[in-house]
């Protein structure tokens, strides 16, 4: 029974991802699909957490904290 609970819990993560992606596909227009950066990071976090749970966990911090944040653009004026 314990094993079945674990499998259901892990499967629920994938179900949420599947529903989210299905919603994004339904909301998109035409052939192209544009995902917000934050949404993409959340999807990747969920997948990485799922993998860690299946592998038994490696004790790492949340994956999103490891990703480098994009640098803001700067403009330099030459006089």
MOPAC internal coordinates of N, CA, C and O (Angstrom, degrees):
PM7 1SCF
backbone

  N    0.0000 0     0.00 0     0.00 0    0    0    0
  C    1.4556 1     0.00 0     0.00 0    1    0    0
  C    1.5267 1   110.70 1     0.00 0    2    1    0
  O    1.2310 1   120.16 1   141.04 1    3    2    1
  N    1.3260 1   117.31 1   -38.96 1    3    2    1
  C    1.4619 1   121.39 1   179.55 1    5    3    2
  C    1.5241 1   110.97 1   -59.67 1    6    5    3
  O    1.2310 1   120.61 1   138.63 1    7    6    5
  N    1.3227 1   116.43 1   -41.37 1    7    6    5
  C    1.4665 1   122.23 1  -179.91 1    9    7    6
  C    1.5275 1   110.67 1   -63.31 1   10    9    7
  O    1.2310 1   120.30 1   140.34 1   11   10    9
  N    1.3289 1   117.03 1   -39.66 1   11   10    9
  C    1.4658 1   121.06 1   179.58 1   13   11   10
  C    1.5214 1   111.44 1   -66.04 1   14   13   11
  O    1.2310 1   120.16 1   142.85 1   15   14   13
  N    1.3205 1   117.29 1   -37.15 1   15   14   13
  C    1.4635 1   121.10 1   177.30 1   17   15   14
  C    1.5245 1   110.28 1   -62.83 1   18   17   15
  O    1.2310 1   120.89 1   136.04 1   19   18   17
  N    1.3240 1   115.89 1   -43.96 1   19   18   17
  C    1.4602 1   120.25 1   179.31 1   21   19   18
  C    1.5241 1   110.91 1   -61.60 1   22   21   19
  O    1.2310 1   120.72 1   134.96 1   23   22   21
  N    1.3193 1   116.22 1   -45.04 1   23   22   21
  C    1.4595 1   120.65 1  -178.87 1   25   23   22
  C    1.5294 1   109.83 1   -62.99 1   26   25   23
  O    1.2310 1   119.75 1   135.85 1   27   26   25
  N    1.3322 1   118.08 1   -44.15 1   27   26   25
  C    1.4755 1   121.39 1   178.27 1   29   27   26
  C    1.5204 1   111.33 1   -62.55 1   30   29   27
  O    1.2310 1   120.48 1   139.29 1   31   30   29
  N    1.3249 1   116.69 1   -40.71 1   31   30   29
  C    1.4661 1   120.44 1  -179.85 1   33   31   30
  C    1.5240 1   110.23 1   -64.69 1   34   33   31
  O    1.2310 1   120.22 1   136.12 1   35   34   33
  N    1.3250 1   117.18 1   -43.88 1   35   34   33
  C    1.4666 1   120.35 1   178.98 1   37   35   34
  C    1.5231 1   110.75 1   -67.80 1   38   37   35
  O    1.2310 1   120.20 1   140.89 1   39   38   37
  N    1.3163 1   117.23 1   -39.11 1   39   38   37
  C    1.4619 1   120.41 1   179.48 1   41   39   38
  C    1.5217 1   111.23 1   -65.12 1   42   41   39
  O    1.2310 1   119.78 1   148.88 1   43   42   41
  N    1.3253 1   118.03 1   -31.12 1   43   42   41
  C    1.4594 1   120.43 1  -179.56 1   45   43   42
  C    1.5246 1   110.89 1   -63.86 1   46   45   43
  O    1.2310 1   119.84 1   146.30 1   47   46   45
  N    1.3368 1   117.90 1   -33.70 1   47   46   45
  C    1.4647 1   121.00 1   176.48 1   49   47   46
  C    1.5298 1   110.45 1   -62.35 1   50   49   47
  O    1.2310 1   120.81 1   136.79 1   51   50   49
  N    1.3156 1   116.05 1   -43.21 1   51   50   49
  C    1.4625 1   120.31 1   179.40 1   53   51   50
  C    1.5238 1   111.74 1   -68.75 1   54   53   51
  O    1.2310 1   120.12 1   145.53 1   55   54   53
  N    1.3236 1   117.37 1   -34.47 1   55   54   53
  C    1.4657 1   120.86 1   178.01 1   57   55   54
  C    1.5290 1   110.83 1   -64.04 1   58   57   55
  O    1.2310 1   120.50 1   138.97 1   59   58   57
  N    1.3298 1   116.66 1   -41.03 1   59   58   57
  C    1.4671 1   120.48 1   178.07 1   61   59   58
  C    1.5233 1   109.74 1   -62.80 1   62   61   59
  O    1.2310 1   120.46 1   134.70 1   63   62   61
  N    1.3185 1   116.72 1   -45.30 1   63   62   61
  C    1.4658 1   120.23 1   178.16 1   65   63   62
  C    1.5210 1   111.62 1   -61.46 1   66   65   63
  O    1.2310 1   120.40 1   136.31 1   67   66   65
  N    1.3099 1   116.84 1   -43.69 1   67   66   65
  C    1.4612 1   120.84 1  -179.77 1   69   67   66
  C    1.5275 1   110.98 1   -61.67 1   70   69   67
  O    1.2310 1   120.08 1   136.70 1   71   70   69
  N    1.3270 1   117.46 1   -43.30 1   71   70   69
  C    1.4736 1   120.87 1   178.94 1   73   71   70
  C    1.5147 1   111.16 1   -65.40 1   74   73   71
  O    1.2310 1   120.61 1   139.35 1   75   74   73
  N    1.3200 1   116.44 1   -40.65 1   75   74   73
  C    1.4606 1   120.37 1   179.17 1   77   75   74
  C    1.5218 1   110.92 1   -62.53 1   78   77   75
  O    1.2310 1   120.47 1   131.69 1   79   78   77
  N    1.3235 1   116.72 1   -48.31 1   79   78   77
  C    1.4571 1   120.21 1  -179.96 1   81   79   78
  C    1.5254 1   111.65 1   -65.67 1   82   81   79
  O    1.2310 1   120.31 1   142.91 1   83   82   81
  N    1.3172 1   117.00 1   -37.09 1   83   82   81
  C    1.4640 1   120.92 1   176.37 1   85   83   82
  C    1.5290 1   110.29 1   -61.63 1   86   85   83
  O    1.2310 1   120.54 1   136.90 1   87   86   85
  N    1.3326 1   116.58 1   -43.10 1   87   86   85
  C    1.4610 1   121.08 1   178.18 1   89   87   86
  C    1.5275 1   110.90 1   -61.94 1   90   89   87
  O    1.2310 1   120.47 1   134.71 1   91   90   89
  N    1.3299 1   116.70 1   -45.29 1   91   90   89
  C    1.4672 1   120.75 1  -179.92 1   93   91   90
  C    1.5273 1   110.93 1   -62.93 1   94   93   91
  O    1.2310 1   120.19 1   139.97 1   95   94   93
  N    1.3194 1   117.24 1   -40.03 1   95   94   93
  C    1.4615 1   120.41 1   177.57 1   97   95   94
  C    1.5223 1   111.66 1   -65.07 1   98   97   95
  O    1.2310 1   120.32 1   138.21 1   99   98   97
  N    1.3214 1   116.99 1   -41.79 1   99   98   97
  C    1.4693 1   120.88 1   178.71 1  101   99   98
  C    1.5226 1   111.61 1   -65.60 1  102  101   99
  O    1.2310 1   120.53 1   145.25 1  103  102  101
  N    1.3272 1   116.59 1   -34.75 1  103  102  101
  C    1.4638 1   120.85 1  -177.45 1  105  103  102
  C    1.5285 1   112.50 1   -80.52 1  106  105  103
  O    1.2310 1   119.99 1   163.08 1  107  106  105
  N    1.3234 1   117.63 1   -16.92 1  107  106  105
  C    1.4654 1   120.21 1  -176.67 1  109  107  106
  C    1.5230 1   110.84 1   -76.52 1  110  109  107
  O    1.2310 1   121.75 1   -24.09 1  111  110  109
  N    1.3025 1   114.25 1   155.91 1  111  110  109
  C    1.4632 1   121.49 1   179.30 1  113  111  110
  C    1.5295 1   108.06 1  -111.46 1  114  113  111
  O    1.2310 1   120.31 1   -46.85 1  115  114  113
  N    1.3046 1   117.01 1   133.15 1  115  114  113
  C    1.4595 1   120.32 1   177.41 1  117  115  114
  C    1.5208 1   112.64 1    74.82 1  118  117  115
  O    1.2310 1   121.45 1    22.76 1  119  118  117
  N    1.3392 1   114.84 1  -157.24 1  119  118  117
  C    1.4647 1   120.80 1  -176.79 1  121  119  118
  C    1.5198 1   113.43 1   -83.41 1  122  121  119
  O    1.2310 1   120.40 1   153.93 1  123  122  121
  N    1.3268 1   116.85 1   -26.07 1  123  122  121
  C    1.4647 1   120.23 1  -175.07 1  125  123  122
  C    1.5198 1   111.69 1   -84.36 1  126  125  123
  O    1.2310 1   121.58 1   -35.30 1  127  126  125
  N    1.3214 1   114.58 1   144.70 1  127  126  125
  C    1.4622 1   122.03 1   176.34 1  129  127  126
  C    1.5159 1   107.58 1  -124.95 1  130  129  127
  O    1.2310 1   120.80 1   -55.51 1  131  130  129
  N    1.3226 1   116.07 1   124.49 1  131  130  129
  C    1.4555 1   121.13 1  -179.67 1  133  131  130
  C    1.5223 1   107.82 1  -112.17 1  134  133  131
  O    1.2310 1   120.95 1   -56.16 1  135  134  133
  N    1.3404 1   115.79 1   123.84 1  135  134  133
  C    1.4555 1   120.79 1   178.47 1  137  135  134
  C    1.5222 1   109.23 1  -109.66 1  138  137  135
  O    1.2310 1   121.03 1   -44.55 1  139  138  137
  N    1.2914 1   115.63 1   135.45 1  139  138  137
  C    1.4533 1   122.79 1   174.74 1  141  139  138
  C    1.5192 1   108.79 1   -61.80 1  142  141  139
  O    1.2310 1   119.95 1   -33.91 1  143  142  141
  N    1.3281 1   117.69 1   146.09 1  143  142  141
  C    1.4715 1   121.52 1  -179.00 1  145  143  142
  C    1.5254 1   110.86 1   -59.13 1  146  145  143
  O    1.2310 1   120.30 1   135.51 1  147  146  145
  N    1.3211 1   117.04 1   -44.49 1  147  146  145
  C    1.4616 1   120.92 1  -179.04 1  149  147  146
  C    1.5264 1   110.89 1   -62.46 1  150  149  147
  O    1.2310 1   120.56 1   139.15 1  151  150  149
  N    1.3239 1   116.53 1   -40.85 1  151  150  149
  C    1.4619 1   120.99 1   177.86 1  153  151  150
  C    1.5304 1   110.15 1   -63.34 1  154  153  151
  O    1.2310 1   120.68 1   136.42 1  155  154  153
  N    1.3256 1   116.31 1   -43.58 1  155  154  153
  C    1.4693 1   120.34 1   178.94 1  157  155  154
  C    1.5254 1   111.11 1   -62.52 1  158  157  155
  O    1.2310 1   120.14 1   139.23 1  159  158  157
  N    1.3442 1   117.33 1   -40.77 1  159  158  157
  C    1.4632 1   120.45 1   177.85 1  161  159  158
  C    1.5294 1   111.04 1   -64.17 1  162  161  159
  O    1.2310 1   120.30 1   140.63 1  163  162  161
  N    1.3298 1   117.04 1   -39.37 1  163  162  161
  C    1.4628 1   120.24 1   178.42 1  165  163  162
  C    1.5254 1   111.36 1   -65.76 1  166  165  163
  O    1.2310 1   120.39 1   141.00 1  167  166  165
  N    1.3188 1   116.86 1   -39.00 1  167  166  165
  C    1.4647 1   120.68 1   176.87 1  169  167  166
  C    1.5266 1   109.61 1   -62.42 1  170  169  167
  O    1.2310 1   120.93 1   132.63 1  171  170  169
  N    1.3193 1   115.83 1   -47.37 1  171  170  169
  C    1.4651 1   120.22 1   179.62 1  173  171  170
  C    1.5248 1   111.32 1   -62.83 1  174  173  171
  O    1.2310 1   119.90 1   138.37 1  175  174  173
  N    1.3258 1   117.80 1   -41.63 1  175  174  173
  C    1.4734 1   121.37 1   176.67 1  177  175  174
  C    1.5213 1   110.87 1   -57.14 1  178  177  175
  O    1.2310 1   120.80 1   133.68 1  179  178  177
  N    1.3254 1   116.08 1   -46.32 1  179  178  177
  C    1.4620 1   120.81 1  -178.02 1  181  179  178
  C    1.5198 1   110.98 1   -62.78 1  182  181  179
  O    1.2310 1   120.47 1   137.96 1  183  182  181
  N    1.3158 1   116.70 1   -42.04 1  183  182  181
  C    1.4619 1   120.56 1   178.64 1  185  183  182
  C    1.5335 1   110.40 1   -64.63 1  186  185  183
  O    1.2310 1   120.44 1   136.42 1  187  186  185
  N    1.3498 1   116.77 1   -43.58 1  187  186  185
  C    1.4581 1   120.13 1   179.98 1  189  187  186
  C    1.5296 1   111.62 1   -65.28 1  190  189  187
  O    1.2310 1   120.24 1   140.29 1  191  190  189
  N    1.3140 1   117.15 1   -39.71 1  191  190  189
  C    1.4676 1   120.64 1   177.35 1  193  191  190
  C    1.5213 1   110.19 1   -63.99 1  194  193  191
  O    1.2310 1   120.55 1   137.72 1  195  194  193
  N    1.3308 1   116.55 1   -42.28 1  195  194  193
  C    1.4610 1   121.46 1   177.40 1  197  195  194
  C    1.5240 1   110.28 1   -58.07 1  198  197  195
  O    1.2310 1   120.59 1   133.18 1  199  198  197
  N    1.3299 1   116.48 1   -46.82 1  199  198  197
  C    1.4638 1   121.16 1  -179.32 1  201  199  198
  C    1.5289 1   110.55 1   -62.96 1  202  201  199
  O    1.2310 1   120.53 1   136.41 1  203  202  201
  N    1.3341 1   116.59 1   -43.59 1  203  202  201
  C    1.4700 1   119.87 1   178.29 1  205  203  202
  C    1.5238 1   111.40 1   -61.79 1  206  205  203
  O    1.2310 1   120.21 1   138.28 1  207  206  205
  N    1.3397 1   117.21 1   -41.72 1  207  206  205
  C    1.4613 1   120.62 1   178.79 1  209  207  206
  C    1.5226 1   111.36 1   -62.31 1  210  209  207
  O    1.2310 1   120.45 1   138.11 1  211  210  209
  N    1.3164 1   116.75 1   -41.89 1  211  210  209
  C    1.4637 1   120.93 1  -179.84 1  213  211  210
  C    1.5236 1   110.64 1   -67.65 1  214  213  211
  O    1.2310 1   120.88 1   139.86 1  215  214  213
  N    1.3376 1   115.91 1   -40.14 1  215  214  213
  C    1.4693 1   120.66 1  -179.28 1  217  215  214
  C    1.5211 1   113.07 1   -77.41 1  218  217  215
  O    1.2310 1   119.63 1   173.83 1  219  218  217
  N    1.3073 1   118.31 1    -6.17 1  219  218  217
  C    1.4494 1   120.91 1   179.81 1  221  219  218
  C    1.5122 1   113.54 1    97.76 1  222  221  219
  O    1.2310 1   120.32 1  -174.47 1  223  222  221
  N    1.3136 1   116.99 1     5.53 1  223  222  221
  C    1.4646 1   120.64 1   177.10 1  225  223  222
  C    1.5081 1   112.03 1    77.54 1  226  225  223
  O    1.2310 1   121.40 1   -42.68 1  227  226  225
  N    1.3037 1   114.93 1   137.32 1  227  226  225
  C    1.4658 1   119.27 1   179.76 1  229  227  226
  C    1.5163 1   111.42 1  -110.03 1  230  229  227
  O    1.2310 1   120.17 1   179.59 1  231  230  229
  N    1.3452 1   117.28 1    -0.41 1  231  230  229
  C    1.4525 1   120.34 1   178.94 1  233  231  230
  C    1.5176 1   113.91 1    78.59 1  234  233  231
  O    1.2310 1   120.10 1  -169.02 1  235  234  233
  N    1.3344 1   117.42 1    10.98 1  235  234  233
  C    1.4584 1   121.26 1   179.31 1  237  235  234
  C    1.5187 1   110.61 1   -73.17 1  238  237  235
  O    1.2310 1   121.41 1   -17.18 1  239  238  237
  N    1.3392 1   114.91 1   162.82 1  239  238  237
  C    1.4600 1   119.44 1   173.00 1  241  239  238
  C    1.5157 1   108.17 1   -74.76 1  242  241  239
  O    1.2310 1   121.01 1    -5.39 1  243  242  241
  N    1.3256 1   115.67 1   174.61 1  243  242  241
  C    1.4606 1   120.52 1   178.32 1  245  243  242
  C    1.5200 1   110.28 1   -55.35 1  246  245  243
  O    1.2310 1   119.52 1   -44.60 1  247  246  245
  N    1.3214 1   118.52 1   135.40 1  247  246  245
  C    1.4650 1   121.96 1  -176.29 1  249  247  246
  C    1.5224 1   114.26 1   -58.20 1  250  249  247
  O    1.2310 1   119.11 1   144.38 1  251  250  249
  N    1.3233 1   119.30 1   -35.62 1  251  250  249
  C    1.4582 1   120.84 1  -175.45 1  253  251  250
  C    1.5164 1   111.88 1   -62.54 1  254  253  251
  O    1.2310 1   119.47 1   154.06 1  255  254  253
  N    1.3206 1   118.62 1   -25.94 1  255  254  253
  C    1.4504 1   121.60 1  -179.81 1  257  255  254
  C    1.5234 1   110.83 1   -73.88 1  258  257  255
  O    1.2310 1   120.03 1   160.27 1  259  258  257
  N    1.3179 1   117.55 1   -19.73 1  259  258  257
  C    1.4541 1   121.55 1  -178.67 1  261  259  258
  C    1.5187 1   111.95 1   -82.91 1  262  261  259
  O    1.2310 1   120.06 1   156.13 1  263  262  261
  N    1.3254 1   117.49 1   -23.87 1  263  262  261
  C    1.4530 1   121.59 1  -177.74 1  265  263  262
  C    1.5125 1   111.18 1   -72.89 1  266  265  263
  O    1.2310 1   120.97 1   -41.02 1  267  266  265
  N    1.2946 1   115.74 1   138.98 1  267  266  265
  C    1.4608 1   120.17 1   177.57 1  269  267  266
  C    1.5277 1   108.84 1   -72.92 1  270  269  267
  O    1.2310 1   121.11 1   -43.26 1  271  270  269
  N    1.3037 1   115.48 1   136.74 1  271  270  269
  C    1.4554 1   120.87 1   176.73 1  273  271  270
  C    1.5219 1   108.82 1   -80.67 1  274  273  271
  O    1.2310 1   120.16 1   -36.23 1  275  274  273
  N    1.3449 1   117.29 1   143.77 1  275  274  273
  C    1.4580 1   119.01 1   179.14 1  277  275  274
  C    1.5274 1   110.75 1   -64.96 1  278  277  275
  O    1.2310 1   121.15 1   -37.85 1  279  278  277
  N    1.3178 1   115.42 1   142.15 1  279  278  277
  C    1.4533 1   120.11 1   179.46 1  281  279  278
  C    1.5199 1   109.35 1   -81.77 1  282  281  279
  O    1.2310 1   120.86 1   -37.22 1  283  282  281
  N    1.3188 1   115.95 1   142.78 1  283  282  281
  C    1.4547 1   120.07 1   178.12 1  285  283  282
  C    1.5188 1   108.94 1   -74.27 1  286  285  283
  O    1.2310 1   121.40 1   -36.07 1  287  286  285
  N    1.3240 1   114.92 1   143.93 1  287  286  285
  C    1.4647 1   120.31 1   179.06 1  289  287  286
  C    1.5314 1   109.17 1   -72.43 1  290  289  287
  O    1.2310 1   121.13 1   -34.64 1  291  290  289
  N    1.3254 1   115.44 1   145.36 1  291  290  289
  C    1.4530 1   119.61 1   177.12 1  293  291  290
  C    1.5203 1   109.23 1  -128.08 1  294  293  291
  O    1.2310 1   121.40 1   -29.45 1  295  294  293
  N    1.2992 1   114.92 1   150.55 1  295  294  293
  C    1.4658 1   120.74 1  -179.15 1  297  295  294
  C    1.5164 1   107.92 1  -114.16 1  298  297  295
  O    1.2310 1   120.77 1   -48.45 1  299  298  297
  N    1.3039 1   116.13 1   131.55 1  299  298  297
  C    1.4575 1   121.66 1   177.56 1  301  299  298
  C    1.5163 1   108.63 1  -112.07 1  302  301  299
  O    1.2310 1   120.96 1   -52.24 1  303  302  301
  N    1.3313 1   115.76 1   127.76 1  303  302  301
  C    1.4576 1   120.29 1   178.52 1  305  303  302
  C    1.5152 1   109.71 1   -98.02 1  306  305  303
  O    1.2310 1   121.50 1   -45.34 1  307  306  305
  N    1.2953 1   114.73 1   134.66 1  307  306  305
  C    1.4595 1   120.30 1   174.45 1  309  307  306
  C    1.5218 1   107.64 1  -108.88 1  310  309  307
  O    1.2310 1   120.40 1   -58.05 1  311  310  309
  N    1.3175 1   116.84 1   121.95 1  311  310  309
  C    1.4783 1   120.51 1  -179.22 1  313  311  310
  C    1.4966 1   111.30 1   -97.16 1  314  313  311
  O    1.2310 1   120.10 1   180.00 1  315  314  313

